[in-house]
Amino acid sequence: MIRAFDALTLPLLRRLDPEDAHRLAIGGLRLLPPAKPRPSDPKLAVRAFGLNFPNPVGMAAGFDKNAEAPDALLRLGFGFVEIGSVTPKPQDGNPRPRLFRLEQDSGVINRMGFNNDGAEAVLRRLAARSRLGGIVGVNVGANKDSMDRTADYVRLIELFAPVASYFTVNVSSPNTPGLRNLQQAAALDDLLARVVDARERVRKNAGDSPLLLKI
């Protein structure tokens, strides 16, 4: 059944621009009816960062940038979903085309540039589903035109702490000019000190969200 479905749908999807196909997938997930998540085999359970993951296979950031379908993804059986990358202000990202298929390698290359709806819109969606449970992490980034990128990360930690199961501080994107400068020792020490301090300030009212670093 699955092979027949793939044989019919994949050739059609591959006729679409990769980014249009991605948007179609997100739209389809949003239309799925509510249902309980698929149960995971207890043998797959993993405890890490103080969190209990039902299984170790998650949906990485980049697929659901704007928190439009985290619960649909959890219902499909993912052990966790990481949304984002989110920036304080909305931004369009790089000009299209910016997503490219590698047919022979069964892969893609993206040069998206942190396109997202911005913190306000994404926070609103996550707050609306906060009682539904499941592990939903938030991948945070800085705006391309920001005058103080470290302040961007601090602001996002403060905003999303009540709804994030964990945070990924993303300083790895090659598509945001100068972002990787934050990986230099002094800059990284300052960034991490300030985001940890931000997490500590909101911990009493927002819980203890683990902080991960993407480099």
C-alpha positions in Angstrom: 0.0 0.0 0.0 2.7 2.4 1.0 4.8 1.5 -2.1 1.8 2.1 -4.3 1.2 5.5 -2.7 4.8 6.5 -3.1 4.8 5.3 -6.7 1.8 7.6 -7.4 2.6 10.7 -5.3 6.4 11.1 -5.4 6.7 11.6 -9.1 3.9 14.3 -8.9 5.6 16.0 -6.0 9.0 16.0 -7.7 7.4 17.9 -10.6 6.8 20.8 -8.2 9.4 23.4 -7.1 10.9 21.9 -3.9 9.8 24.7 -1.7 6.2 24.5 -3.1 6.2 20.8 -2.4 7.3 21.5 1.2 4.5 24.0 1.7 2.1 21.5 0.3 3.3 18.9 2.8 2.8 21.4 5.7 -0.7 22.2 4.4 -1.5 18.5 4.3 -0.4 17.9 7.8 -2.5 20.8 9.1 -5.6 19.0 7.6 -5.1 15.8 9.4 -7.9 15.1 11.9 -7.0 15.0 15.7 -5.8 11.7 16.9 -3.7 10.2 19.7 0.0 9.9 18.9 1.2 6.4 17.9 2.4 4.5 20.9 6.2 4.0 21.0 7.7 0.7 22.1 9.0 1.3 25.7 12.3 -0.2 24.6 12.8 2.9 22.4 12.4 5.4 25.3 15.4 7.7 25.9 16.1 10.1 28.8 18.3 13.0 27.8 18.7 16.6 29.0 16.3 15.8 31.8 13.5 15.0 29.3 11.8 11.7 28.6 11.7 11.0 24.9 9.3 8.3 23.8 11.7 7.4 21.1 14.9 8.9 19.7 13.7 9.8 16.2 12.6 13.4 15.9 11.7 16.0 13.2 14.6 18.4 13.0 14.2 22.2 12.7 13.7 23.5 9.2 10.7 21.4 8.3 8.1 23.1 10.5 9.7 26.5 10.8 6.6 28.3 12.0 5.0 25.8 14.4 2.1 25.1 12.0 2.0 21.3 12.4 4.0 20.0 15.5 1.1 18.0 16.8 0.4 16.3 13.5 4.1 15.3 13.3 3.9 13.9 16.9 0.8 11.9 15.9 2.8 10.3 13.1 5.1 8.8 15.7 8.0 11.3 16.0 9.6 11.3 19.5 10.0 15.0 19.4 9.6 18.0 17.0 11.9 21.0 16.8 10.4 24.0 15.3 12.2 27.0 13.8 14.6 28.5 13.3 12.7 31.5 14.7 13.9 35.1 14.8 12.5 38.0 16.8 11.2 39.8 13.7 9.6 38.1 10.6 12.0 37.8 7.7 11.7 36.6 4.1 15.0 34.8 3.9 17.1 34.6 0.8 15.6 35.0 -2.7 14.2 32.0 -4.4 15.2 29.5 -5.7 16.9 28.5 -2.4 16.0 24.8 -2.0 17.5 22.4 -4.5 17.0 18.6 -5.0 20.0 16.3 -5.3 18.2 13.5 -7.2 21.2 11.1 -7.4 21.9 11.5 -3.7 18.3 11.5 -2.5 19.0 14.7 -0.7 18.4 18.5 -0.8 20.5 21.6 -0.3 18.9 24.6 1.3 19.9 28.3 1.3 16.8 29.5 3.0 18.3 32.2 5.3 16.1 31.9 8.4 12.8 32.7 6.7 10.1 32.6 9.3 6.9 34.3 10.5 8.7 35.9 13.5 8.5 35.3 17.3 5.1 36.8 17.9 3.2 34.5 15.4 5.2 31.4 16.3 4.7 32.0 20.0 1.0 32.4 19.5 0.7 29.0 17.8 2.8 27.2 20.5 0.9 28.8 23.3 -2.4 27.6 21.8 -1.2 24.0 21.9 0.8 24.1 25.1 -1.5 21.8 27.0 -1.3 19.0 24.4 2.0 17.6 25.7 4.7 16.1 23.6 8.3 17.3 23.4 8.5 20.4 21.2 11.8 22.2 21.1 12.4 25.7 19.7 15.4 26.5 17.5 16.3 30.2 17.9 18.3 32.4 15.5 19.1 36.1 14.9 17.7 38.5 12.4 19.9 39.2 9.4 19.7 43.0 10.0 20.0 42.8 13.8 22.3 45.3 15.4 22.8 43.1 18.4 22.4 39.4 17.6 23.1 38.2 21.1 20.2 40.3 22.3 18.0 38.5 19.7 18.8 35.1 21.3 18.2 36.5 24.8 14.8 37.9 23.8 13.8 34.6 22.3 14.7 32.6 25.3 12.7 34.9 27.5 9.7 34.8 25.2 9.5 31.1 24.5 10.6 29.7 27.9 7.0 29.0 29.0 6.2 26.8 25.9 9.6 25.3 24.8 10.5 21.8 25.9 14.1 22.7 25.1 16.0 25.3 23.1 18.6 25.0 20.4 20.7 28.1 20.0 21.6 28.1 16.3 24.8 29.9 15.4 25.6 27.6 12.5 23.7 28.9 9.6 26.0 29.8 6.6 23.1 31.6 5.0 23.1 34.5 7.5 26.2 36.6 6.8 28.4 37.0 9.8 26.3 34.7 12.1 29.2 32.2 12.5 31.3 34.9 14.0 29.4 34.1 17.2 31.3 30.8 17.2 34.5 32.6 18.1 35.6 31.9 21.6 35.0 35.3 23.2 31.7 35.9 21.4 30.4 32.4 22.1 31.3 32.7 25.8 29.3 36.0 26.0 26.4 34.6 24.1 26.1 31.4 26.2 26.5 33.4 29.5 23.7 35.8 28.4 21.2 33.1 27.3 21.8 31.0 30.4 21.2 34.1 32.5 18.0 34.8 30.5 16.9 31.2 31.2 17.6 31.6 34.9 15.6 34.8 35.1 12.5 33.2 33.8 13.0 29.8 35.3 10.7 30.4 38.3 7.6 31.1 36.1 8.5 29.1 33.0 10.3 26.0 34.1 13.8 24.7 33.3 14.1 24.3 29.5 17.4 22.7 28.5 19.7 24.7 26.3 21.5 23.1 23.4 24.0 24.7 21.0 24.1 24.1 17.3 27.5 24.8 15.7 
